[in-house]
Amino acid sequence: MIARILAIFEPFVLALIGTVLLASLLPARGIWVPIMDTVADAGIVLLFFLHGAKLSREAIFEGVRAWRLHLATLSVTYVVFPFLGLGFASLPVMPEVMAAGILFLTLLPSTVQSSIAFTSIARGNVAAAVCGAAFSNLLGIFLTPLLVALFMQKAGVGFSAASLEKILLQLLLPFVLGHLARPLIGGFVARHKTLVGRVDRTSILLVVYTAFGAAVVEGIWQRVSATDLLLLTLLCSALLALVLSISMMLGRLLGFSRADATVLLFAGSKKSLASGVPMAGVLFPAAQVGLLILPLMLFHQIQLIVCAVIARHMGKKADAEAAAEAAVV
């Protein structure tokens, strides 16, 4: 099971690496810059339109119903994470924009697919994971830009009235239109999940290419050393370890069942690459995006590997306990 889950992400991981290499060797220049920017913007609009179409009203209502669990998960995602991000970004060990990238990743919504997959492997409350992840992403459309405006001015990253206009036109409006169109296209989206997934990934790769291409032209690889990358990997690993520990302790303090505590652990500790890359492309100047999303790309891979190991261990333990109880009966 764990191999099948990781196999979902492996081609995309390779595609991300290949896109970064392509952007490093052949960045868009001259007349190709506005063309690629326009294509990437169109991909972002389509991505959030499909996100809106995929979100059901039932998921929204269920998210409100299980309010204690989802409030705890959202608190980890949008309160604990940002305050940890402020602390990590203040460490005087990274280039300023890269440190801002660590802060930015802590302001993003949770993932959907991996949160649900790992909750299922760990024998947690899958229905609650579906609702919680959907709810987190819905709120992220509004909360992430607000948190960026609140926290990241001090981090030396630009955020202007033009950014607000782009949020409304490229993120919020397509999302709302997609949700309103759900009665017409919801069935198509549900039947063609593979196609929709490819559109999601293609949109992300387009933004990564344009962002890293612009960063390469600005000299990103002269500004980021192998030591910086190693340090960034260690910081992302430490950040994930802290959030996982806090999520486990919070689940115990609130008296959640094992199934619900599993949702808090996996949905609360994730950060969405699928939402973060397009948002960065909308919120920040093109020359800064490449460095800003580098911590997110590293954190994304680390969280998948670590949480896969944890989920497999928890699933085996739950199966052993269930087998022992059945033997007693």
VMD Tcl script that draws the C-alpha trace (Angstrom):
set ca {
  {0.00 0.00 0.00}
  {2.71 2.48 0.97}
  {4.57 1.75 -2.26}
  {1.44 2.54 -4.28}
  {0.93 5.83 -2.41}
  {4.52 6.93 -2.96}
  {4.31 5.88 -6.60}
  {1.63 8.54 -7.09}
  {4.16 11.24 -6.28}
  {7.36 9.83 -7.73}
  {6.76 10.86 -11.39}
  {5.78 14.34 -10.26}
  {8.89 14.65 -8.09}
  {11.01 13.73 -11.09}
  {9.04 16.19 -13.24}
  {9.70 18.97 -10.71}
  {13.42 18.25 -10.71}
  {13.44 18.13 -14.51}
  {11.56 21.43 -14.71}
  {14.05 23.13 -12.39}
  {16.93 21.78 -14.51}
  {15.26 22.94 -17.71}
  {14.65 26.40 -16.27}
  {18.27 26.51 -15.11}
  {19.64 25.61 -18.53}
  {17.04 27.24 -20.82}
  {15.18 30.00 -18.98}
  {12.66 32.06 -20.91}
  {14.26 35.20 -22.31}
  {13.25 38.09 -24.54}
  {9.85 37.76 -26.20}
  {9.29 34.37 -24.54}
  {9.06 35.90 -21.06}
  {5.60 37.52 -21.48}
  {4.39 34.48 -23.44}
  {5.36 32.04 -20.68}
  {4.01 34.38 -18.01}
  {0.64 34.46 -19.80}
  {0.58 30.66 -20.16}
  {1.46 30.21 -16.48}
  {-1.26 32.69 -15.44}
  {-3.80 30.78 -17.55}
  {-2.69 27.56 -15.83}
  {-3.23 29.14 -12.41}
  {-6.74 30.27 -13.37}
  {-7.63 26.79 -14.66}
  {-6.13 25.16 -11.57}
  {-8.26 27.15 -9.13}
  {-11.35 26.80 -11.32}
  {-10.99 23.02 -11.05}
  {-10.33 23.26 -7.30}
  {-13.64 25.08 -6.95}
  {-15.42 22.48 -9.07}
  {-14.02 19.62 -6.99}
  {-15.14 21.04 -3.63}
  {-18.60 19.76 -2.71}
  {-21.08 21.60 -0.50}
  {-21.28 18.44 1.61}
  {-17.57 18.71 2.46}
  {-18.08 22.29 3.61}
  {-21.06 21.34 5.81}
  {-19.27 18.29 7.26}
  {-16.29 20.49 8.03}
  {-18.49 22.76 10.11}
  {-20.18 19.82 11.87}
  {-16.98 18.24 13.28}
  {-15.90 21.62 14.55}
  {-13.59 20.58 17.43}
  {-11.38 18.39 15.28}
  {-11.28 20.79 12.35}
  {-10.70 23.82 14.57}
  {-7.70 22.04 16.11}
  {-6.37 21.09 12.66}
  {-6.83 24.62 11.34}
  {-5.12 26.00 14.45}
  {-2.02 23.93 13.68}
  {-2.15 24.89 10.00}
  {-2.78 28.62 10.38}
  {-1.57 29.49 13.91}
  {1.14 27.09 15.09}
  {2.82 26.83 11.71}
  {3.00 30.62 11.07}
  {4.47 31.35 14.49}
  {7.08 28.66 13.99}
  {7.71 30.15 10.56}
  {8.35 33.56 12.08}
  {10.91 32.02 14.40}
  {12.69 30.07 11.67}
  {12.68 33.02 9.26}
  {14.33 35.21 11.90}
  {17.37 32.92 12.11}
  {20.34 34.84 10.60}
  {21.65 31.84 8.66}
  {19.85 32.04 5.29}
  {19.58 34.54 2.43}
  {16.74 36.95 3.16}
  {14.40 35.84 0.37}
  {14.98 32.14 1.10}
  {14.22 32.73 4.78}
  {11.03 34.46 3.63}
  {10.28 31.29 1.65}
  {10.33 29.27 4.88}
  {7.84 31.73 6.34}
  {5.68 31.56 3.21}
  {5.38 27.77 3.30}
  {4.10 27.96 6.89}
  {1.24 30.22 5.77}
  {-0.17 27.77 3.20}
  {-3.17 25.42 3.50}
  {-2.85 21.70 4.09}
  {-2.59 19.17 1.30}
  {-5.64 17.16 0.25}
  {-4.44 13.98 -1.44}
  {-1.57 13.03 0.88}
  {-3.47 14.00 4.06}
  {-6.25 11.59 3.10}
  {-3.88 8.87 1.88}
  {-1.74 8.83 5.02}
  {-4.78 8.98 7.30}
  {-6.14 5.93 5.48}
  {-2.85 4.01 5.78}
  {-2.71 4.81 9.52}
  {-6.33 3.57 9.96}
  {-7.60 7.02 10.93}
  {-10.90 8.82 10.31}
  {-10.78 9.12 6.52}
  {-14.11 10.94 6.20}
  {-12.91 13.62 8.63}
  {-9.61 13.89 6.74}
  {-11.47 14.50 3.47}
  {-13.61 17.23 5.03}
  {-10.74 18.79 6.98}
  {-8.38 18.98 4.02}
  {-11.09 20.45 1.79}
  {-12.01 22.97 4.48}
  {-8.36 23.97 4.94}
  {-7.93 24.59 1.23}
  {-11.16 26.60 1.03}
  {-10.05 28.86 3.87}
  {-6.55 29.07 2.41}
  {-7.86 31.00 -0.58}
  {-8.66 33.82 1.85}
  {-6.33 33.27 4.81}
  {-3.00 32.74 3.05}
  {-3.01 36.12 1.22}
  {-4.09 37.84 4.45}
  {-1.30 36.15 6.43}
  {1.21 37.03 3.71}
  {0.14 40.67 3.88}
  {0.34 40.60 7.68}
  {3.66 38.79 8.18}
  {5.76 39.05 5.05}
  {6.14 42.82 4.67}
  {8.72 42.58 7.44}
  {10.42 39.70 5.63}
  {11.46 41.95 2.77}
  {9.06 40.48 0.20}
  {6.86 42.71 -1.88}
  {3.06 42.62 -1.54}
  {1.06 45.39 -3.16}
  {-2.39 46.46 -4.28}
  {-1.60 44.84 -7.63}
  {-1.11 41.55 -5.77}
  {-4.57 41.90 -4.25}
  {-6.07 42.44 -7.69}
  {-4.33 39.32 -9.00}
  {-5.62 37.31 -6.03}
  {-9.18 38.35 -6.81}
  {-8.92 37.74 -10.56}
  {-6.65 34.69 -10.73}
  {-7.47 32.80 -7.52}
  {-10.75 33.80 -5.92}
  {-12.90 34.48 -9.00}
  {-11.96 31.23 -10.82}
  {-12.49 29.27 -7.59}
  {-15.97 30.74 -7.06}
  {-16.92 30.25 -10.72}
  {-15.71 26.66 -10.60}
  {-17.76 25.95 -7.50}
  {-20.85 27.56 -9.03}
  {-20.31 25.44 -12.15}
  {-20.07 22.24 -10.09}
  {-23.67 21.15 -10.89}
  {-22.75 21.27 -14.59}
  {-19.19 19.91 -14.58}
  {-18.90 18.14 -11.22}
  {-19.69 14.77 -12.78}
  {-17.08 15.24 -15.49}
  {-14.45 16.25 -12.93}
  {-15.26 13.20 -10.78}
  {-15.12 10.81 -13.75}
  {-11.84 12.20 -15.07}
  {-9.72 12.49 -11.91}
  {-6.59 11.43 -13.78}
  {-7.04 14.16 -16.38}
  {-7.76 16.77 -13.71}
  {-4.67 15.63 -11.79}
  {-2.55 16.09 -14.89}
  {-3.92 19.60 -15.37}
  {-3.04 20.37 -11.72}
  {0.50 19.13 -12.12}
  {1.03 20.79 -15.50}
  {-0.10 24.13 -14.07}
  {2.35 23.79 -11.18}
  {5.20 22.85 -13.51}
  {4.49 25.89 -15.70}
  {4.70 28.20 -12.69}
  {7.87 26.47 -11.45}
  {9.47 26.86 -14.90}
  {8.65 30.57 -15.21}
  {9.60 31.26 -11.57}
  {12.92 29.46 -11.68}
  {13.66 30.80 -15.15}
  {13.24 34.35 -13.89}
  {15.32 33.51 -10.81}
  {18.10 32.01 -12.97}
  {18.24 35.17 -15.06}
  {18.56 37.09 -11.78}
  {21.42 34.79 -10.65}
  {19.75 32.36 -8.22}
  {22.48 29.73 -8.43}
  {25.12 32.35 -7.68}
  {23.16 33.29 -4.55}
  {22.36 29.76 -3.31}
  {25.23 27.45 -2.39}
  {25.29 23.73 -1.61}
  {25.69 24.71 2.05}
  {22.51 26.81 1.82}
  {20.61 23.86 0.36}
  {21.84 21.52 3.09}
  {20.97 24.02 5.80}
  {17.56 24.59 4.23}
  {16.90 20.84 4.21}
  {17.83 20.60 7.90}
  {15.58 23.55 8.80}
  {12.62 22.07 6.88}
  {13.17 18.73 8.63}
  {13.28 20.44 12.05}
  {10.13 22.40 11.24}
  {8.26 19.23 10.30}
  {9.46 17.42 13.43}
  {8.21 20.26 15.65}
  {4.80 20.39 14.00}
  {4.35 16.61 14.17}
  {5.26 16.64 17.87}
  {2.90 19.53 18.64}
  {0.07 17.85 16.68}
  {0.48 14.60 18.64}
  {0.52 16.40 21.99}
  {-2.50 18.52 21.04}
  {-4.48 15.42 20.09}
  {-3.80 13.91 23.53}
  {-4.60 17.15 25.39}
  {-7.95 17.51 23.61}
  {-8.87 13.89 24.28}
  {-9.42 12.93 20.65}
  {-9.98 9.34 19.71}
  {-7.12 7.58 17.98}
  {-8.88 7.94 14.60}
  {-9.43 11.69 15.02}
  {-5.96 12.30 16.45}
  {-4.58 10.68 13.29}
  {-6.42 13.27 11.17}
  {-4.94 16.08 13.27}
  {-1.47 14.58 12.91}
  {-1.47 14.20 9.14}
  {-3.77 17.02 7.97}
  {-2.28 19.53 10.40}
  {1.37 18.85 9.52}
  {1.07 19.16 5.72}
  {1.66 22.12 3.45}
  {0.29 22.16 -0.08}
  {2.66 22.45 -3.01}
  {-0.34 22.46 -5.35}
  {-1.70 25.64 -3.74}
  {1.60 27.21 -2.73}
  {3.35 27.39 -6.09}
  {0.47 29.12 -7.94}
  {-0.14 31.46 -5.00}
  {3.51 32.48 -4.97}
  {3.30 33.20 -8.69}
  {0.37 35.52 -8.05}
  {1.49 37.16 -4.82}
  {5.15 37.98 -5.42}
  {7.40 39.55 -8.06}
  {8.63 37.05 -10.65}
  {12.31 37.53 -9.73}
  {11.61 36.47 -6.13}
  {9.35 33.46 -6.73}
  {12.10 30.96 -7.53}
  {13.86 31.43 -4.18}
  {10.57 31.68 -2.30}
  {9.23 28.32 -3.44}
  {12.53 26.44 -2.96}
  {11.85 25.76 0.77}
  {8.31 24.63 -0.10}
  {9.55 22.16 -2.70}
  {12.03 20.66 -0.22}
  {9.52 20.57 2.63}
  {6.98 18.86 0.37}
  {9.29 15.93 -0.34}
  {10.43 15.61 3.28}
  {6.85 15.54 4.58}
  {5.91 12.78 2.13}
  {8.83 10.55 3.12}
  {8.53 11.07 6.88}
  {4.75 10.81 7.04}
  {4.76 7.69 4.87}
  {6.99 5.95 7.43}
  {4.87 7.15 10.36}
  {1.60 6.19 8.68}
  {2.83 2.69 7.87}
  {3.95 2.17 11.49}
  {0.63 3.43 12.87}
  {-1.35 1.27 10.44}
  {0.54 -1.90 11.42}
  {0.06 -1.09 15.11}
  {-3.69 -0.51 14.62}
  {-4.05 -3.78 12.69}
  {-2.18 -5.68 15.42}
  {-4.41 -4.18 18.13}
  {-7.55 -5.02 16.14}
  {-6.34 -8.59 15.62}
  {-5.59 -8.95 19.35}
  {-9.06 -7.70 20.29}
  {-10.69 -10.07 17.81}
  {-8.71 -13.01 19.25}
  {-9.92 -12.17 22.78}
  {-13.56 -12.04 21.64}
}
mol new
graphics top color blue
foreach p $ca { graphics top sphere $p radius 0.5 }
foreach p [lrange $ca 0 end-1] q [lrange $ca 1 end] { graphics top cylinder $p $q radius 0.2 }
display resetview
